[in-house]
Amino acid sequence: MVTVRISDDALAIACGADEVAAAFAQAGHEVLRVSSWGMQWLEPLVEIDGMGFGPAAPGDVAAILDGSSPLGIGRIEAHPFIAKQQRLTFARAGKTRPTSLEDYAASDGWKGLAHAREIGGEATIEQVIASGLRGRGGAGFPTGIKWRTVAGAVADQKYIVCNADEGDSATFADRMLMEGDPYCLIEGMAIAGFAVGASKGYIYVRSEYPHAIAKLEEAIRVSAHLVAPFDVEVRVGAGAYVCGEETSLLNSLEGKRGEVRAKPPIPALVGLFGRPTIVNNVLSLAAIPYIMAQGAQAYADYGMGRSRGTMPIQLAGNIKHGGLYETAFGISLGELVNEIGGGTQSGRPVKAVQVGGPLGAYLHPEQFEIPFDYEAYAAVDALIGHGGITVFDDSADMAGMARFAMEFCAVESCGKCTPCRIGSIRGRELIDRILDRAPRGRDVVETLPQMHNAKTAPRSLEDEIVLLEDLCETMKFGSLCALGGFTPYPVMSALKHWPEDFGAVRTAEAAE
Amino acid sequence: MVHSALSGLDEIVARHAGREGPLLPILHDVQAEYGHVSEDAKRYIAGALNLSRADVHGVVSFYHDFREAPAARPVLKLCRAEACQARGVEALVADAEAAAQGRVTIEPVYCLGLCSVGPNAMVGSAVHARLDGPKLDALIKGLA
């Protein structure tokens, strides 16, 4: 009888891990369900004595056991995809049973919380500031500064809210962390609660993640005595993408429509139920136990510029070796896509890479040298967001993707502000007219005698494109939150780098 | 609505008494129990939480997860977000609709968090990855 380790991550299960696990159990072997290593193209990945086999199917069991299987990848920890990473937040990935308190304690668990309790709240916040940790949800705001603001606010009740409404396409690091290492998130929240004087925490998880919800609920129940008097509760979203925006999330937690609130006041002062509230992403909170246990400097030693520490990057879409790749900031996009990711799954050339989810810009292979860094991306009108990377091959229609961005914004808009609610609809119509080569003629109002200043000629294709740029400008600066404000990034980047997909002539500026 | 259904609602509302912001958890339970949130349920919940019926209706209609009428057929949620598009989900849609033939409802979902192994789908809380034409067809026919 051998001990077989197979992930019970939702992705592994979707790829058939339960069936493979059952086949090993049937053959009389002990099966341990552990977290996922993050080598997703190899799931279901079977681990026996440190050696990996994948992707495995129930029919491969006999061959894996007798050593004749061609699926072997050698020692998992030595695999280049794993060996080259710098896993701080995902240090336990693949190594522990997700809800085992024993495994968590044996792998340095609860050390960060113990240290925080030892040095006190104020010193804890200083550590978080010194680590240089910035919000991993996308905005990149310094986590420690947010904590200090909440700590300084006076109120009868404060809250720690974990934003686990991971709605961006190509992102799954929050899901993997919650499913694979739920105690790490709970410990991070307990440290935050201790540091700022909050006794109550909520984890707002999207309803599309039932496996994560189940794991968290079990982990919260089992670890309640360890984090007391801090108390954590899971709340489930209801399929609204915009609830990933922090103020919309707070409204949703309060039982209201997930509409965005105008800022100020900031949630750190007037947040959940009007009380001072820390709203942090899963990855921000999960980075805290490492920082507290190993010291702020150990974390800050990684990274570049003002982007300190590591980022769990998610490689997805049309990519050969997709999965979770945690590494220090500064790695180039080309290395991520071509060397680590192995290029496209289809084997065709890479056409575009979207970084940062549905609101992130499409980057051209000519921009592959850009380092993974908040400021470097902002400088080219792009964003790293939550660290999701979607690769497209040369069959992608970038005008179609731009249209999709507008359509997605229209479907998911909360409706509170006009540029997002109406602008996205008009944007989709505009792109449709551009693609149909059917510029709009004069409408009824424009033909009225009073409108003698209106243009008499119908719009040209160029007019429509100028109008689209103008609309994007309005949405970018006029929207209340990132949904309407960032939708122009994918649209404008598609238009800039692939004008031919819109039927426009490549201008000298765009060809630079 | 018959009396027994209202008493079921009573139990659901009581289960969440004392929680902060109980409306979403209540609506999730009602949706899970009855398959939809009916007009009567909205009125009952509004009364129990001291909200207006319009407040509750506004919340129910805002979120994609809550239905105001029961789903007529089994639902398969097919991910249509960018990563699954990059992996070819759009090419599967026409055949999937044909296979569903009105016996299964195919709804779009925007991301299941399985973005490197798409196209992906979800039925209830079960997730399915690496779908191609035949696999999706079998999945749909298994539901119909």
Contacts between the chains, C-beta under 8 A, distances in Angstrom:
chain1	res1	chain2	res2	distance
A	10	B	112	8.0
A	10	B	113	7.0
A	10	B	114	6.8
A	10	B	127	5.6
A	11	B	113	7.6
A	11	B	114	4.8
A	11	B	116	7.8
A	11	B	117	6.2
A	11	B	127	7.9
A	11	B	129	6.7
A	13	B	127	6.6
A	14	B	114	5.5
A	14	B	117	7.0
A	14	B	120	6.6
A	14	B	127	4.0
A	14	B	128	5.7
A	14	B	129	3.7
A	14	B	130	8.0
A	15	B	117	6.0
A	15	B	129	5.1
A	15	B	130	6.2
A	40	B	116	4.5
A	40	B	117	5.8
A	41	B	116	6.7
A	41	B	117	7.5
A	43	B	117	7.1
A	166	B	113	6.4
A	167	B	110	6.8
A	167	B	111	6.0
A	168	B	111	6.9
A	169	B	81	3.5
A	169	B	82	4.2
A	169	B	83	4.7
A	169	B	84	7.5
A	169	B	110	6.8
A	169	B	111	4.7
A	169	B	115	6.2
A	170	B	82	6.5
A	170	B	83	4.6
A	170	B	115	4.7
A	171	B	111	7.8
A	171	B	113	7.2
A	171	B	115	7.2
A	172	B	113	4.1
A	172	B	114	6.8
A	172	B	115	5.9
A	172	B	116	8.0
A	174	B	113	8.0
A	175	B	113	4.3
A	207	B	28	7.8
A	207	B	65	5.5
A	208	B	109	6.6
A	208	B	111	6.9
A	208	B	112	5.5
A	208	B	113	6.9
A	208	B	122	7.1
A	209	B	113	6.3
A	210	B	125	3.9
A	211	B	125	7.7
A	211	B	127	7.9
A	235	B	21	7.9
A	235	B	24	6.8
A	235	B	25	7.1
A	236	B	24	7.3
A	236	B	25	7.5
A	236	B	28	6.0
A	237	B	63	8.0
A	237	B	65	7.9
A	238	B	24	6.2
A	238	B	27	7.3
A	238	B	28	7.0
A	238	B	63	3.5
A	238	B	64	7.0
A	238	B	65	4.0
A	238	B	66	6.2
A	239	B	63	5.6
A	239	B	64	3.5
A	239	B	65	4.0
A	240	B	62	6.7
A	240	B	63	5.3
A	240	B	64	6.4
A	241	B	110	6.3
A	252	B	24	6.6
A	253	B	21	5.4
A	253	B	24	7.8
A	254	B	20	7.8
A	254	B	21	4.5
A	255	B	21	4.1
A	255	B	22	6.4
A	255	B	23	3.2
A	255	B	24	5.6
A	255	B	59	6.9
A	256	B	23	7.7
A	256	B	59	6.5
A	257	B	58	5.4
A	257	B	59	5.6
A	257	B	62	4.2
A	258	B	62	6.2
A	258	B	63	7.2
A	259	B	62	7.9
A	273	B	20	6.6
A	273	B	21	7.5
A	314	B	115	7.0
A	314	B	116	7.8
A	315	B	116	6.3
A	316	B	83	4.5
A	316	B	115	3.5
A	316	B	116	4.5
A	317	B	82	6.9
A	317	B	83	4.4
A	317	B	86	3.6
A	317	B	87	6.4
A	317	B	115	6.6
A	317	B	116	7.4
A	317	B	118	8.0
A	318	B	86	4.3
A	318	B	87	5.6
A	319	B	116	6.4
A	322	B	115	7.3
A	322	B	116	2.4
A	322	B	117	6.9
A	323	B	116	5.9
A	345	B	87	7.0
A	354	B	82	6.0
A	357	B	82	7.8
A	358	B	81	7.0
A	358	B	82	6.2
A	358	B	110	7.8
A	388	B	83	7.9
A	388	B	115	7.1
A	390	B	82	5.0
A	390	B	83	4.8
A	390	B	86	5.6
A	390	B	115	7.1
A	391	B	86	6.4
A	392	B	86	4.7
A	393	B	86	7.6
A	396	B	86	6.8
A	401	B	82	7.2
A	401	B	85	7.6
A	404	B	82	7.4
A	404	B	85	7.3
A	408	B	110	6.9
A	412	B	110	7.6
A	414	B	62	7.8
